[in-house]
Amino acid sequence: MSAQGYADRNIAVEFRWAEGQNDRLPRMAADLVRRQVAVIVAGGTPPRWRQGATSTIPIVFTTGGDPVELGLVSSLIDPGQSTGVTALNVEIGTKRLELLHELVQRRVSLRSLSTNQSQWDKLSREVQAAARILGLELHVLNAATERDFDLAFATLAQMQAEG
């Protein structure tokens, strides 16, 4: 950051959180563009907010899905002004379940923090199919907002989920 002329004394971080209300994202992005921020960092959000938001400010994202499929970048080779990190949750979800099966053998839960319904649906279908093959009892819980966490963890405890 020093090489770019930034120092601790001249950096300001602007935080925004949509609280699971993705319709707020375009307005929040527009506000950051008006403020002429140096970079926008976004985690776990669908790409719709980016459309028309900026063509000059770099965007760094985190996602659990394929960034090309989600529309975050046009290609992995030439991502344009966006770059980021992905866990490829859908692509390796079944492998994670296989590893968990080796550890717990029976009851597991699949918990989602995703606000991207199509990505969640795809992951859920693939992992449920793998659970049937492995003979696992799979419980699917969705905790898409902060309010959902307490209920999700209480449900996990009641189910006596092993993983």
N, C-alpha and C positions, 0 to 999 in steps of 0.2 A: 504494500500500500504506500510505503514511503516513496518508492520509485515513481508512483503516479501523482505525487504531490499531496498525499493525505497523511495526516498525523493524528494522534489521539485527540488533540484539541480542536480539530476542525472536521470531525466526523459526527454526524447525527443519524440515528437510526429511527425511522418512522415505522411504527408497528400498526398493522391493520389485521383484524380478524373478523370473518364474515359470520361466525357462529353457526356454521352449517347452512346459511342462507345464501346460496350461490348467486341469486339474482342481485345481490349487493356488490358482487365482484367488479362488474364493469365500472360502476361509479367510484369504487375504491381505487381501481387502476387509473382512471382518469384523473383523480385527485393527485396521485403520485406523479403522473406525467406533468400536470400543471405545476407541481413543486419542483420539477426538473431534477428528480433524483438521479444519481449516477448509475444505479442498478436496481432492478426489482427482483426480489427473491420470493418465490411462491412455493408452497408445499401442499401437495395433495389436492390440487384444484383441477377441475376440468378446463379445457382450453378456451371455452367460449368467452371468458372475460378478456382474453388477449386480442380478439378480433377488433382491429381498428384502434387499439389502445395506444400503440407506439410502434414506430418502425426504426427508432434510433436508440432507445434505451435498452441495454442488454437485459435479458431475463434469465434468471437461474431458477430451476425448478427441482422439486423432488416429487417422485411419483412411484406408485407401486406397479404401474402398468407399462406397456410398451409405448414410449413417447411418440413414435411414428403413428401407431394406431390411434392414439388419443388426440392426435393433431397438435401436439406440443412442438414438434419439429417436422420438417418435410422429409428429412432423411438423417440417419445416424452419421453418415459421412460428411454431410454439409448441413448442419443444423441451423444455419443462419444466425440471427441475433440471440437465439436461445441455446442454453446448454443446461445440463443438469445431471441428476443421479436417479437411477431407477432400481427398484428391488425386483422387478419382473415377477411380481407376485403370482399372476395367472400362469406365466410360463413355467415357474418352478414350484407352484403350489402343491401339485401332486407328489413331487419328490420330497417336499417338506413333510407331507403327511406320511409317506413311507418311512422316513427317518423317525418320526414321532411314534409310529406303530411299533418299531423295534424297541422303543423305550417303555411304552405304556400298555400295549397289547389290546385294550378294550375301548373305553369311553374317552372320546376327545370332543373338543368343541372348536368350531371355526368362528372367530370373532372378527368383525369388520369395523374398520374406522373410516371406510371409504364413503365419500359423498358422490362418487361416480357410479351410478346404478348399473350401467351396462358392464363395467369392469367387474363389479361385485357379482352380478348375475353369472358372468362367464366363469369367474373363479369358483363360485359356489357350485355350479353344475359340474365342473371338472373334478373338484375335490370330493363331492358327494359320490360321483361315479367311482373314483379311486377307493373311497371308504367302503363301498359295497364289495369291491373286488377283494379288499384286504380283510373283510369281515369286521369292520370297525363300526361301533355305534357313534354316529356323528351328529352333534347338535349344532345348529347354525344360529348364531346370535349376531345382531347388528347393533353396534354402538356408534352411530354416526355423529352424535352430538355429545357434548360434555354431560348433559343430564342423563344420558343413557348408561354411563359407566357404572354407577352404583347398582342399577338394576341388573346389568349384565354380569357383574361379579357376584351378586347375590344369587342369581340363577345358576351360575357355574358351581357355586358352593352347594346349593341344593341338589344339583345333578350329580355331585361328586365326580366331576370330570377329572380325568387323570392327566390330561394334557391339552 
